[in-house]
Amino acid sequence: MRIIFDQGTPHPLRRSLSDHDVSTVYELGWSTLSNGELLSVVEESGFEVLVTTDTNLKHQQRLTDRRFGIVVLLSTSWPRIKRVIPSVVAAITGATPGSYAEVKIPV
């Protein structure tokens, strides 16, 4: 599965997705793109899942017609996210085109 991490997604999460091809917005030079431009480039590039911490994305963009799934982590804190890795990985691997899932991260 081709996965892309948006800005704010903790990079150590990548280790839990070693069976997948994981890239970051930063690595690809897409850090300066607006959300709308980024979603289009992600789709055109054939990514299957976008992992982000941008909780406003669902209010700003039309997401259901996309050819990739979106997983939103409701925290940017790696120590907190690390405690729920199985839930995060399940949301990512269960993503389908046009899907949108939020992963709650306990305090």
Rosetta blueprint (number, residue, H / E / L):
1 M L
2 R E
3 I E
4 I E
5 F E
6 D L
7 Q L
8 G L
9 T L
10 P L
11 H H
12 P H
13 L H
14 R H
15 R H
16 S H
17 L H
18 S L
19 D L
20 H L
21 D E
22 V E
23 S E
24 T E
25 V L
26 Y L
27 E L
28 L L
29 G L
30 W L
31 S L
32 T L
33 L L
34 S L
35 N H
36 G H
37 E H
38 L H
39 L H
40 S H
41 V H
42 V H
43 E H
44 E H
45 S L
46 G L
47 F L
48 E L
49 V E
50 L E
51 V E
52 T E
53 T L
54 D L
55 T L
56 N L
57 L H
58 K H
59 H H
60 Q H
61 Q L
62 R L
63 L L
64 T L
65 D L
66 R L
67 R L
68 F L
69 G E
70 I E
71 V E
72 V E
73 L E
74 L L
75 S L
76 T L
77 S L
78 W H
79 P H
80 R H
81 I H
82 K H
83 R L
84 V L
85 I H
86 P H
87 S H
88 V H
89 V H
90 A H
91 A H
92 I H
93 T H
94 G L
95 A L
96 T L
97 P L
98 G L
99 S L
100 Y E
101 A E
102 E E
103 V E
104 K L
105 I L
106 P L
107 V L
